[in-house]
Amino acid sequence: MKTTWFSSVGDSQVEAAAASFEELPETILERYLKTITQQKVRVFSIGASRWSQDQQLLALREYFQQLRANLAVLWHTPINDFWENAFPDRLPAPAEKGAGRLKPTFFLDDQQGRQRIELFHPPLSEHVALHVTNMGRILLRLGVALGIVDIRSIQPNELALRRWLSLIPPAEGHETVSQSQCPAEVVSQWKFNAYYYEYTGRALAIATDEAIEESRSHNSAGASQHIVHPWPGLSR
């Protein structure tokens, strides 16, 4: 009997580190497919905690260089995937407060009428040589101590984020309003994300400290809602 091969691609929900082997998504999916098709089925996982879809794509490419699958099943996590795919760092905070850890990021390159998906290559610091030698690191520390060098400004993740922000259009569609214009019921972002079904049909103000106005937020792809920041300026 011919075997049908599946690859399950995703993030922590595919890895399911806290689950037993019998409860892993790949095990459940394989068991279910065998039952409904009455055929030989194998399912393999390609996923890890904190992966964005950029990392998933790179892993899937490597997988197909060595193995095969009749079908790749994407485990989509909207609350993470949309904003993570849009930036080269993983930190839902205002860019001016600093970049998060670097991650792979793809962009759509349109040259001579041909569109290609390309991997973003962050620029290198002019001080890169100082980072890789003992004497260089000593000079960097001395420059920072004397106030000559702003160490944050030459970090690879900071350089990558600044370059990336210069390539993409600014976030739009946000409006600053007074708190009196927002619904009276205020719910924390994480409580709403976990129990959104309990708030169906209710007008809510979602409290968050993430950078909604820059689309660096888990709610970037959410439905229209009022967002209450823990500082005086409110965004909607």
C-alpha positions in Angstrom: 0.0 0.0 0.0 1.3 3.4 -1.0 2.2 5.8 1.9 1.0 9.4 1.8 3.4 11.8 3.5 2.4 15.0 5.2 4.5 17.8 6.8 2.9 19.9 9.6 4.5 23.3 9.6 4.1 25.8 12.5 5.4 27.3 15.7 5.1 26.3 19.3 1.6 24.9 18.7 3.2 22.3 16.3 6.1 21.6 18.6 3.7 21.2 21.6 6.6 20.8 24.0 4.3 20.2 27.0 2.3 17.4 25.3 2.9 13.7 25.5 3.8 11.9 22.2 0.2 10.6 21.9 -1.1 14.2 22.1 1.3 15.8 19.6 -0.5 17.5 16.7 1.3 15.3 14.2 0.3 12.1 16.1 -3.4 13.2 16.3 -3.4 14.2 12.6 -1.8 11.0 11.5 -4.2 8.9 13.5 -7.2 10.8 12.1 -6.1 10.6 8.5 -5.4 6.9 8.8 -8.9 6.4 10.1 -10.8 8.4 7.4 -8.7 7.3 4.4 -7.9 3.7 5.5 -4.5 4.2 4.0 -0.9 4.4 5.2 -0.1 7.9 6.3 3.0 9.5 7.9 3.0 13.0 9.4 6.2 14.9 10.3 6.4 18.1 12.3 8.5 21.2 11.2 8.1 23.7 13.9 9.6 25.2 17.1 8.6 27.7 19.8 8.9 31.4 18.8 9.3 30.6 15.1 7.8 33.1 12.6 6.6 31.9 9.2 9.9 33.2 7.8 11.7 30.6 9.8 9.1 28.0 9.0 9.7 28.6 5.2 13.5 28.2 5.6 13.0 25.0 7.5 10.5 23.7 5.0 13.0 24.4 2.2 15.7 22.5 4.0 13.2 19.6 4.6 12.4 19.2 0.9 16.1 19.1 0.1 16.4 15.8 2.0 12.9 14.4 2.4 9.5 14.5 0.7 5.8 15.2 1.4 2.7 15.0 -0.6 1.2 17.9 1.2 2.5 20.6 3.6 -0.1 21.6 6.2 0.4 25.1 7.7 -0.6 25.6 11.3 -1.4 29.4 11.1 -1.3 31.4 14.3 -2.8 34.8 13.3 -2.1 36.5 16.6 1.6 36.1 16.1 2.2 35.5 12.4 1.0 38.8 10.8 3.1 41.2 12.8 6.1 38.9 13.1 6.2 38.5 9.3 6.3 42.3 8.9 9.5 43.0 10.9 13.1 41.6 11.1 12.9 41.6 15.0 10.6 40.0 17.4 9.5 42.7 19.9 6.0 44.2 20.0 7.2 47.5 21.3 7.8 51.0 19.7 10.9 51.0 17.5 12.3 54.0 19.3 12.6 51.8 22.5 14.9 49.4 20.7 14.8 46.4 18.5 14.2 42.8 19.6 16.1 39.7 18.7 16.8 39.3 15.0 14.9 36.8 12.9 14.7 35.9 9.2 12.4 38.2 7.2 11.3 37.8 3.6 10.1 40.6 1.3 8.6 40.8 -2.2 11.2 42.1 -4.6 9.8 43.6 -7.8 12.5 44.1 -10.4 11.9 44.5 -14.2 8.3 43.4 -13.8 9.2 40.1 -12.1 8.3 39.5 -8.5 10.4 37.3 -6.3 10.4 36.4 -2.6 13.8 37.4 -1.3 15.4 37.1 2.1 16.2 40.4 3.8 19.9 40.8 4.5 20.5 43.4 7.3 23.3 45.9 6.8 26.6 45.4 8.7 27.9 48.0 11.1 31.0 49.9 10.2 32.3 48.7 13.6 31.8 45.0 12.7 35.5 44.3 12.9 35.6 45.6 16.5 32.9 43.1 17.5 34.9 40.0 16.5 38.3 40.6 18.1 39.3 41.0 21.7 41.1 44.3 21.1 38.1 45.5 19.2 35.8 44.7 22.0 38.1 46.5 24.5 38.1 49.6 22.2 34.3 49.5 22.0 33.9 49.3 25.8 36.3 52.2 26.1 34.4 54.2 23.5 31.1 53.5 25.4 32.6 54.5 28.7 33.9 57.8 27.3 30.5 58.5 25.6 32.1 58.4 22.2 30.1 55.3 21.0 26.4 54.7 21.4 26.6 50.9 21.7 22.8 50.4 21.0 23.0 52.3 17.7 25.6 49.8 16.2 23.9 46.6 17.4 23.0 44.3 14.4 19.3 44.2 15.4 19.1 48.0 15.7 20.7 48.4 12.3 18.4 45.9 10.7 15.3 47.4 12.1 16.2 51.0 11.1 17.0 49.8 7.5 13.8 47.8 7.4 11.6 50.7 8.5 13.1 52.8 5.7 11.9 50.2 3.2 8.3 49.7 4.3 5.4 52.1 4.2 4.3 53.6 7.6 1.4 52.0 9.5 -1.9 53.8 8.8 -5.5 53.7 10.0 -4.8 54.6 13.6 -6.6 57.5 15.2 -5.9 59.2 18.6 -9.0 59.8 20.7 -9.9 60.7 24.2 -10.7 58.0 26.7 -14.3 59.3 27.0 -14.8 58.1 23.4 -13.8 54.6 24.2 -16.2 52.0 25.6 -16.4 52.0 29.4 -15.6 48.3 29.8 -11.8 47.8 29.7 -10.2 44.4 29.2 -6.5 43.5 29.1 -5.2 42.5 25.7 -4.1 39.0 27.0 -7.3 38.3 28.7 -9.2 39.3 25.5 -7.0 37.2 23.3 -7.4 34.1 25.5 -11.2 34.4 26.1 -12.4 36.5 23.1 -15.4 34.3 22.7 -16.8 35.5 26.1 -17.0 39.1 24.8 -19.0 38.5 21.6 -21.3 41.4 20.9 -19.9 43.7 23.6 -18.2 47.0 23.1 -14.8 46.9 24.7 -11.7 48.9 25.2 -8.6 46.7 25.0 -5.7 47.8 27.3 -2.2 47.1 25.9 1.3 48.4 26.2 2.2 47.2 22.7 3.0 49.5 19.7 -0.4 49.4 18.1 0.2 52.6 16.1 3.3 51.0 14.5 1.5 47.6 13.8 4.1 46.0 16.1 1.4 44.2 18.1 -0.4 40.9 18.5 -3.6 42.7 17.6 -2.3 44.1 14.3 -4.7 41.9 12.3 -7.6 42.0 14.7 -11.0 43.4 14.1 -11.8 47.1 14.6 -11.5 47.7 18.3 -10.6 50.5 20.8 -7.1 50.2 22.3 -6.3 51.9 25.6 -2.7 52.6 26.3 -1.4 53.0 29.8 -0.3 56.5 29.0 -2.4 59.6 28.2 -2.4 59.4 24.4 -4.9 56.9 23.3 -5.1 55.2 19.9 -8.0 53.6 18.2 
